[in-house]
Amino acid sequence: MSVTGHTRSGGRAEPPQGQQKAASIRDVAQAAGVSYQTVSRVINGHPNVREETRRRVQEAITALGFRRNATAFALASGVTRSVTVLTSNTLLYGYAATLQGLEEASRAAGYTLGVRVLTPEDDLDRTIASAADAGGGLVVIGFDRLGAAALERVPAHVPCAAVVEAPPQGQSPGLPAVWADDREAARAATEHLLALGHDTVHYVAIPASTGTPGSVGPRAEGWRQALEAAGVTAPEPSGKGWDSQAGYEAGQKLAQNQNVTAILCGNDDLALGVLRALHHAGRRVPEDVSVIGFDDAPHSAFVTPSLTTVRMDFQGLGRTAFGLLHARLDTEQQAPAPVPAKPALVLRESSGSRET
């Protein structure tokens, strides 16, 4: 027979001896000398609380070890503090780092985060409806065609925010979204290679996020624009995937052409495959061929030669996307301005002046 508590004459259960009763919101209010409504506002991050009051409440929360019961809060307020992320990939660096930013921001705001991985076999409408029925809101990572297709199908009444590729110049998505200006970043990387004396720059592409005929994605657009501005006819892009195997296959073909002296890759995984293919073909990097990647994945600094690449703040994109959604879920939250994140070119060993 297990004993769950002793009772007083009034029949009220007490915690077993040695077990401390969990602090309530009213305990926190009493310790801080404020109302429980004020404690609630502090917990939920409402802006109309004096800083001194907020500090006292947070100190009381820490001292008492108070933890809000998320289920009770949802039942009492009618607000489901959860977010579901729709994404087709959780392994590639850009996706994983974006998820990290989303998780950090949602946890700080007291939300739980779920992830639904999309597959080509999914009925997207059914998948979206199922995710929306869970309550809360949706964040769609639309870096690829599957994610972009899911984003187009989200009903207008469902709270949603997105992380997407840079939209066409002069346009913006029809719902709260954030993106990095990878078009301009690709242009800058290409201009850097041209300034090193290379006659042209070849491009190993990642797949575009849309199936529109002729669409090549913003990174390819920036590469092409830089070449056109320099009066150089752009070579045909190569590459048919996202991973190092696709980069290796593209690199094998490029390595056979002795006129290829500079290669820009759509991500760092492609660049690793290209580096390996050039090594197998006896082409030295950067003496014979300069290579630049994209994203600045953690491993890019530790390959040989270390990879020159474009640093992208994917975690920042994730945090901003959650902020956009949070503002839709909680009208007292102020939405962050969806300013495109600024990538930066990180110079390492894989790029250099053309040897003549």
Buried (B, 14 or more C-beta within 10 A) or exposed (E): EEEEEEEEEEEEEEEEEEEEEEBBBEBBBBBBEBEBEBBBBBBBBBEEBEEEBBEBBBEBBEEBEBEBEBEEBBEEEEBBBBBBBBBBBEEBBBBBBBBBBBBBBBEEBEBBBEBBBBEEEBEBEEBBBEBBEBBBBBBBBBBBBBBBBBBEEBEEEBBBBBBBBBBEEEEEBEBBBBBBBBBBBBBBBBBBBBEBBBEBBBBBBBBBBBEEEEBBBBBBBBBBBBBEEBEBEBBEBBBEBBBBBBBBBBBBEBBEEEEBBBBBBBBBBBBBBBBBBBBEBEBEBBEBBBBBBBBBBEEBEEBEBBBBBBBBBBBBBBBBBBBBBBBBBBEEBEBBEBEBBEBEBBEBBBBBEBEE
